[in-house]
Amino acid sequence: MPKRSRKPADFNQMGFAIIREATDPDYDPYEGKNPAAVELGKLGGKKGGKARAAKLTSEERSASAKKAAAARWGKETTPK
C-alpha cells in the first residue's frame, strides 16, 4: 500500500517545493486533482476530531488526554 503522506522524503525535494510555492504565482498544488475530492478531504479533516470527541464519554476523553500527556512529557531527552 502506498504511503499517504505528500511530503517529499528528500530535503532537496522539500526545499525545491518550498521555493516553488513561494516564488511561482501560478503554482497550484491541487492541479490535476478532482476539486470535489479535495473539498471532501478538507471537510473530513476539519470535523474529524470534533466528531470523535463528541462520541466519547468524559471518562474516555480524560483517559485519552492522560495517555497523550504521558506520551508527550514522558519522553527522555538527551542533553546536547
FENDA-V946973 format. One record per residue. N is the residue number from 0. RES is the residue in one letter. SS is DSSP state (~ for helix, > for strand, _ for the rest). PSI is psi in whole degrees, 0 to 359 (none if undefined). Layout:
N:RES:SS:PSI, N:RES:SS:PSI
This chain:
0:M:_:133, 1:P:_:154, 2:K:_:148, 3:R:_:347, 4:S:_:139, 5:R:_:6, 6:K:_:137, 7:P:_:140, 8:A:_:333, 9:D:_:139, 10:F:~:327, 11:N:~:318, 12:Q:~:321, 13:M:~:316, 14:G:~:318, 15:F:~:317, 16:A:~:320, 17:I:~:314, 18:I:~:320, 19:R:~:316, 20:E:~:324, 21:A:~:329, 22:T:~:340, 23:D:_:106, 24:P:_:339, 25:D:_:3, 26:Y:_:129, 27:D:_:111, 28:P:_:343, 29:Y:_:11, 30:E:_:132, 31:G:_:1, 32:K:_:156, 33:N:_:117, 34:P:~:325, 35:A:~:320, 36:A:~:323, 37:V:~:315, 38:E:~:319, 39:L:~:321, 40:G:~:318, 41:K:~:319, 42:L:~:314, 43:G:~:323, 44:G:~:328, 45:K:~:326, 46:K:~:354, 47:G:~:310, 48:G:~:320, 49:K:~:320, 50:A:~:321, 51:R:~:317, 52:A:~:325, 53:A:~:332, 54:K:~:338, 55:L:_:149, 56:T:_:167, 57:S:~:327, 58:E:~:320, 59:E:~:319, 60:R:~:319, 61:S:~:317, 62:A:~:320, 63:S:~:318, 64:A:~:320, 65:K:~:320, 66:K:~:318, 67:A:~:318, 68:A:~:320, 69:A:~:321, 70:A:~:322, 71:R:~:316, 72:W:~:349, 73:G:_:359, 74:K:_:138, 75:E:_:123, 76:T:_:144, 77:T:_:137, 78:P:_:146, 79:K:_:none
